[in-house]
Amino acid sequence: MRRWAFATLGVLLAAGVAAVAIARLFGRPGSRGSMLVSVIAHWLGAWVLWSFAGGLATSYGLLTAYHGAPFGALAVAGGLWQYRVALRAGREQGLAVFVGGQLVWLAIVLVQNGLLR
């Protein structure tokens, strides 16, 4: 399952990079393709950092458990929302959605470990 997910992400990133290259070739650097690549890179980077931090926190006893699987659903929903907001209102508003998604995930992790009860 992970191989298919990574392959899909790789294809999406490659298609986005190709779209950005074509857009720049025709003189449109702020295109939808560049926005798509940016949003995918944000959420993929967040997944890597949260997995790393969650693993470290559980190994050092700061968290009792870290279940990273629900982050995928949050990343897909948050990424779609961020993309739509960034296209309509600008990159800064899209980044506000991204930061809000990270805060939601932090709250979910804290609730999973009984720290917000």
N, CA, C and O of each residue as an XYZ file, in Angstrom:
468
protein
N       0.823     -1.191      0.000
C       0.000      0.000      0.000
C       0.868      1.256      0.000
O       0.569      2.226     -0.696
N       1.930      1.230      0.776
C       2.796      2.409      0.837
C       3.475      2.663     -0.501
O       3.659      3.813     -0.900
N       3.847      1.590     -1.194
C       4.498      1.775     -2.492
C       3.581      2.491     -3.463
O       4.018      3.368     -4.209
N       2.296      2.113     -3.454
C       1.345      2.775     -4.345
C       1.159      4.238     -3.947
O       1.059      5.112     -4.808
N       1.114      4.498     -2.657
C       0.967      5.879     -2.197
C       2.176      6.712     -2.601
O       2.029      7.834     -3.085
N       3.370      6.164     -2.403
C       4.577      6.893     -2.784
C       4.658      7.069     -4.299
O       5.074      8.120     -4.787
N       4.260      6.037     -5.037
C       4.268      6.144     -6.494
C       3.290      7.216     -6.963
O       3.599      7.989     -7.869
N       2.113      7.263     -6.348
C       1.122      8.274     -6.708
C       1.635      9.669     -6.392
O       1.503     10.581     -7.209
N       2.218      9.840     -5.211
C       2.788     11.146     -4.855
C       3.912     11.533     -5.796
O       4.028     12.694     -6.186
N       4.737     10.568     -6.160
C       5.826     10.841     -7.090
C       5.320     11.278     -8.454
O       5.858     12.209     -9.054
N       4.285     10.605     -8.943
C       3.703     10.973    -10.236
C       3.078     12.361    -10.161
O       3.232     13.165    -11.080
N       2.363     12.646     -9.052
C       1.762     13.973     -8.902
C       2.827     15.069     -8.849
O       2.675     16.117     -9.476
N       3.891     14.828     -8.110
C       4.963     15.827     -8.038
C       5.652     16.001     -9.388
O       5.956     17.123     -9.792
N       5.896     14.897    -10.082
C       6.532     14.989    -11.399
C       5.640     15.738    -12.380
O       6.121     16.562    -13.158
N       4.344     15.453    -12.344
C       3.407     16.162    -13.222
C       3.355     17.644    -12.862
O       3.290     18.498    -13.746
N       3.384     17.945    -11.577
C       3.389     19.339    -11.157
C       4.651     20.062    -11.576
O       4.593     21.206    -12.027
N       5.790     19.408    -11.433
C       7.050     20.018    -11.843
C       7.055     20.253    -13.351
O       7.529     21.288    -13.821
N       6.528     19.291    -14.106
C       6.431     19.462    -15.555
C       5.498     20.624    -15.899
O       5.786     21.401    -16.809
N       4.388     20.743    -15.178
C       3.457     21.848    -15.421
C       4.106     23.188    -15.109
O       3.902     24.165    -15.829
N       4.888     23.235    -14.036
C       5.594     24.468    -13.684
C       6.611     24.819    -14.760
O       6.726     25.981    -15.150
N       7.340     23.835    -15.235
C       8.345     24.090    -16.271
C       7.691     24.605    -17.548
O       8.203     25.533    -18.173
N       6.580     24.019    -17.935
C       5.872     24.461    -19.134
C       5.309     25.867    -18.929
O       5.371     26.700    -19.833
N       4.759     26.133    -17.735
C       4.212     27.462    -17.455
C       5.311     28.517    -17.498
O       5.097     29.612    -18.018
N       6.461     28.204    -16.966
C       7.566     29.169    -16.996
C       8.083     29.368    -18.407
O       8.518     30.461    -18.773
N       8.033     28.306    -19.196
C       8.443     28.413    -20.582
C       7.562     29.406    -21.332
O       8.040     30.147    -22.191
N       6.268     29.416    -21.002
C       5.332     30.327    -21.656
C       5.132     31.630    -20.889
O       4.257     32.418    -21.247
N       5.919     31.877    -19.844
C       5.904     33.159    -19.164
C       4.847     33.315    -18.082
O       4.468     34.446    -17.777
N       4.355     32.234    -17.489
C       3.351     32.318    -16.415
C       3.866     31.598    -15.175
O       3.448     30.471    -14.910
N       4.769     32.221    -14.403
C       5.370     31.524    -13.263
C       4.413     31.279    -12.090
O       4.651     30.360    -11.307
N       3.367     32.047    -11.942
C       2.446     31.872    -10.821
C       1.244     31.030    -11.191
O       0.112     31.392    -10.870
N       1.467     29.938    -11.847
C       0.374     29.141    -12.386
C      -0.212     28.188    -11.351
O       0.293     28.059    -10.235
N      -1.269     27.540    -11.747
C      -1.902     26.539    -10.882
C      -0.966     25.364    -10.616
O      -0.988     24.779     -9.533
N      -0.150     25.023    -11.598
C       0.798     23.928    -11.424
C       1.807     24.196    -10.328
O       2.108     23.318     -9.519
N       2.329     25.414    -10.304
C       3.296     25.745     -9.256
C       2.625     25.751     -7.886
O       3.240     25.380     -6.886
N       1.362     26.173     -7.843
C       0.626     26.148     -6.576
C       0.408     24.704     -6.123
O       0.545     24.395     -4.939
N       0.071     23.827     -7.061
C      -0.155     22.420     -6.732
C       1.115     21.769     -6.191
O       1.072     21.041     -5.199
N       2.240     22.032     -6.844
C       3.514     21.474     -6.373
C       3.837     21.997     -4.982
O       4.317     21.247     -4.132
N       3.581     23.259     -4.747
C       3.849     23.862     -3.442
C       2.999     23.216     -2.346
O       3.508     22.888     -1.274
N       1.716     23.037     -2.614
C       0.820     22.445     -1.614
C       1.206     20.997     -1.329
O       1.235     20.585     -0.169
N       1.501     20.229     -2.360
C       1.907     18.832     -2.153
C       3.205     18.769     -1.361
O       3.348     17.929     -0.472
N       4.147     19.643     -1.671
C       5.419     19.655     -0.946
C       5.211     20.035      0.520
O       5.853     19.463      1.401
N       4.319     20.994      0.792
C       4.040     21.370      2.176
C       3.534     20.178      2.975
O       4.066     19.871      4.041
N       2.512     19.508      2.465
C       1.888     18.425      3.223
C       2.771     17.191      3.298
O       2.751     16.480      4.303
N       3.547     16.921      2.250
C       4.473     15.793      2.305
C       5.585     16.056      3.312
O       5.975     15.162      4.063
N       6.090     17.272      3.327
C       7.099     17.645      4.323
C       6.555     17.590      5.738
O       7.246     17.160      6.661
N       5.309     18.028      5.906
C       4.692     17.973      7.237
C       4.530     16.531      7.697
O       4.740     16.224      8.870
N       4.153     15.640      6.769
C       4.011     14.226      7.125
C       5.348     13.654      7.596
O       5.397     12.923      8.586
N       6.422     13.982      6.897
C       7.751     13.488      7.280
C       8.144     14.030      8.656
O       8.611     13.277      9.511
N       7.956     15.329      8.868
C       8.348     15.925     10.149
C       7.499     15.414     11.309
O       8.027     15.145     12.388
N       6.182     15.278     11.098
C       5.328     14.754     12.165
C       5.673     13.299     12.485
O       5.675     12.908     13.652
N       5.963     12.503     11.467
C       6.339     11.107     11.717
C       7.639     11.029     12.509
O       7.762     10.237     13.443
N       8.602     11.856     12.127
C       9.876     11.886     12.835
C       9.696     12.339     14.279
O      10.205     11.707     15.204
N       8.969     13.437     14.466
C       8.756     13.961     15.817
C       7.928     12.993     16.664
O       8.210     12.811     17.848
N       6.916     12.376     16.068
C       6.101     11.408     16.809
C       6.905     10.192     17.224
O       6.744      9.685     18.334
N       7.775      9.717     16.329
C       8.634      8.580     16.672
C       9.602      8.912     17.790
O       9.805      8.112     18.703
N      10.198     10.088     17.718
C      11.113     10.506     18.789
C      10.383     10.685     20.118
O      10.877     10.280     21.171
N       9.199     11.298     20.052
C       8.445     11.540     21.286
C       8.019     10.244     21.949
O       8.017     10.163     23.177
N       7.657      9.228     21.176
C       7.281      7.947     21.779
C       8.500      7.199     22.309
O       8.426      6.540     23.346
N       9.623      7.303     21.595
C      10.805      6.581     22.079
C      11.383      7.211     23.343
O      12.003      6.515     24.146
N      11.191      8.514     23.532
C      11.675      9.171     24.748
C      10.611      9.267     25.833
O      10.863      9.857     26.883
N       9.442      8.710     25.609
C       8.419      8.656     26.633
C       7.569      9.903     26.787
O       6.809     10.015     27.748
N       7.682     10.844     25.857
C       6.850     12.049     25.936
C       5.411     11.768     25.517
O       4.479     12.402     26.014
N       5.233     10.820     24.604
C       3.907     10.379     24.169
C       3.794      8.890     24.421
O       4.777      8.157     24.308
N       2.591      8.439     24.764
C       2.405      7.001     24.963
C       2.262      6.276     23.639
O       2.702      5.134     23.511
N       1.651      6.923     22.646
C       1.485      6.318     21.325
C       1.382      7.419     20.287
O       0.904      8.519     20.568
N       1.839      7.104     19.082
C       1.678      8.031     17.967
C       1.120      7.256     16.795
O       1.780      6.367     16.258
N      -0.083      7.587     16.401
C      -0.743      6.939     15.271
C      -0.793      7.949     14.135
O      -1.606      8.872     14.151
N       0.071      7.772     13.160
C       0.183      8.736     12.074
C      -0.738      8.500     10.910
O      -0.805      9.332     10.005
N      -1.460      7.379     10.898
C      -2.318      7.067      9.758
C      -3.418      8.103      9.510
O      -3.667      8.436      8.351
N      -4.085      8.628     10.537
C      -5.122      9.636     10.257
C      -4.584     10.927      9.644
O      -5.353     11.727      9.110
N      -3.277     11.134      9.717
C      -2.710     12.339      9.122
C      -2.912     12.355      7.616
O      -3.024     13.424      7.015
N      -2.961     11.175      7.001
C      -3.188     11.100      5.554
C      -4.513     11.718      5.151
O      -4.586     12.473      4.182
N      -5.560     11.396      5.898
C      -6.875     11.969      5.602
C      -6.863     13.480      5.826
O      -7.424     14.237      5.033
N      -6.222     13.909      6.908
C      -6.122     15.341      7.177
C      -5.319     16.039      6.088
O      -5.661     17.148      5.677
N      -4.254     15.396      5.619
C      -3.411     15.993      4.583
C      -4.166     16.141      3.268
O      -4.038     17.162      2.592
N      -4.947     15.138      2.903
C      -5.706     15.234      1.652
C      -6.752     16.338      1.751
O      -6.855     17.182      0.861
N      -7.523     16.334      2.829
C      -8.562     17.355      2.999
C      -7.943     18.746      3.147
O      -8.402     19.702      2.522
N      -6.912     18.852      3.965
C      -6.252     20.137      4.164
C      -5.555     20.632      2.911
O      -5.563     21.830      2.624
N      -4.950     19.718      2.162
C      -4.288     20.100      0.920
C      -5.263     20.623     -0.119
O      -4.993     21.620     -0.788
N      -6.394     19.950     -0.252
C      -7.418     20.431     -1.187
C      -7.930     21.805     -0.776
O      -8.097     22.695     -1.611
N      -8.174     21.966      0.510
C      -8.664     23.248      1.019
C      -7.603     24.334      0.830
O      -7.914     25.443      0.394
N      -6.361     24.013      1.159
C      -5.276     24.983      1.000
C      -5.132     25.394     -0.462
O      -4.954     26.576     -0.753
N      -5.206     24.453     -1.367
C      -5.070     24.740     -2.794
C      -6.179     25.680     -3.270
O      -5.924     26.656     -3.975
N      -7.408     25.368     -2.872
C      -8.535     26.202     -3.294
C      -8.443     27.617     -2.713
O      -8.709     28.599     -3.406
N      -8.068     27.708     -1.449
C      -7.941     29.028     -0.814
C      -6.796     29.809     -1.447
O      -6.924     31.010     -1.688
N      -5.688     29.145     -1.715
C      -4.534     29.830     -2.305
C      -4.855     30.351     -3.700
O      -4.399     31.431     -4.073
N      -5.627     29.607     -4.470
C      -6.001     30.084     -5.797
C      -6.943     31.274     -5.723
O      -6.843     32.196     -6.533
N      -7.853     31.262     -4.767
C      -8.849     32.331     -4.672
C      -8.340     33.568     -3.937
O      -8.566     34.694     -4.380
N      -7.653     33.359     -2.816
C      -7.304     34.488     -1.953
C      -5.815     34.798     -1.912
O      -5.425     35.840     -1.385
N      -4.985     33.938     -2.443
C      -3.549     34.194     -2.437
C      -2.787     33.177     -1.602
O      -3.352     32.448     -0.787
N      -1.493     33.161     -1.839
C      -0.611     32.188     -1.193
C      -0.597     32.321      0.325
O      -0.538     31.313      1.029
N      -0.649     33.536      0.836
C      -0.586     33.737      2.289
C      -1.802     33.145      2.985
O      -1.673     32.537      4.047
N      -2.973     33.316      2.403
C      -4.183     32.736      2.994
C      -4.133     31.212      2.930
O      -4.612     30.537      3.841
N      -3.555     30.668      1.857
C      -3.372     29.223      1.765
C      -2.445     28.703      2.850
O      -2.677     27.635      3.416
N      -1.402     29.454      3.134
C      -0.483     29.060      4.207
C      -1.165     29.109      5.570
O      -0.831     28.328      6.461
N      -2.117     30.022      5.735
C      -2.879     30.061      6.989
C      -3.691     28.778      7.156
O      -3.821     28.271      8.270
N      -4.229     28.257      6.076
C      -4.952     26.977      6.129
C      -3.988     25.853      6.493
O      -4.333     24.970      7.278
N      -2.787     25.880      5.928
C      -1.786     24.859      6.234
C      -1.418     24.874      7.716
O      -1.370     23.824      8.357
N      -1.163     26.052      8.256
C      -0.812     26.171      9.681
C      -1.980     25.711     10.550
O      -1.776     25.036     11.559
N      -3.199     26.074     10.160
C      -4.378     25.608     10.894
C      -4.479     24.094     10.883
O      -4.839     23.492     11.895
N      -4.168     23.466      9.754
C      -4.172     22.003      9.676
C      -3.147     21.375     10.603
O      -3.404     20.333     11.207
N      -1.994     22.000     10.715
C      -0.963     21.483     11.619
C      -1.403     21.602     13.075
O      -1.131     20.711     13.879
N      -2.075     22.688     13.415
C      -2.579     22.849     14.782
C      -3.681     21.842     15.086
O      -3.774     21.342     16.207
N      -4.513     21.543     14.096
C      -5.540     20.509     14.279
C      -4.873     19.161     14.532
O      -5.304     18.413     15.410
N      -3.827     18.844     13.771
C      -3.140     17.571     13.974
C      -2.471     17.509     15.347
O      -2.473     16.459     15.990
N      -1.905     18.617     15.794
C      -1.318     18.657     17.138
C      -2.387     18.369     18.191
O      -2.142     17.614     19.132
N      -3.559     18.960     18.038
C      -4.654     18.698     18.985
C      -5.074     17.235     18.938
O      -5.357     16.644     19.981
N      -5.120     16.640     17.746
C      -5.487     15.226     17.625
C      -4.476     14.343     18.338
O      -4.857     13.419     19.056
N      -3.182     14.619     18.146
C      -2.141     13.826     18.811
C      -2.232     13.968     20.323
O      -2.079     12.986     21.050
N      -2.477     15.166     20.794
C      -2.580     15.380     22.232
C      -3.813     14.681     22.812
O      -3.752     14.147     23.919
N      -4.912     14.679     22.091
C      -6.114     13.960     22.557
C      -5.861     12.454     22.544
O      -6.289     11.757     23.463
N      -5.174     11.936     21.522
C      -4.852     10.503     21.464
C      -4.036     10.058     22.668
O      -4.143      8.913     23.107
N      -3.240     10.940     23.190
C      -2.381     10.598     24.327
C      -2.920     11.070     25.669
O      -2.222     10.995     26.680
N      -4.146     11.551     25.686
C      -4.795     11.926     26.929
C      -4.299     13.204     27.558
O      -4.471     13.407     28.760
N      -3.687     14.071     26.775
C      -3.136     15.292     27.341
C      -4.126     16.470     27.315
O      -3.854     17.504     27.925
N      -5.252     16.334     26.629
C      -6.235     17.409     26.562
C      -7.582     16.985     27.113
O      -8.616     17.490     26.675
N      -7.588     16.078     28.054
C      -8.862     15.608     28.622
C      -9.214     16.371     29.842
O     -10.251     16.114     30.453
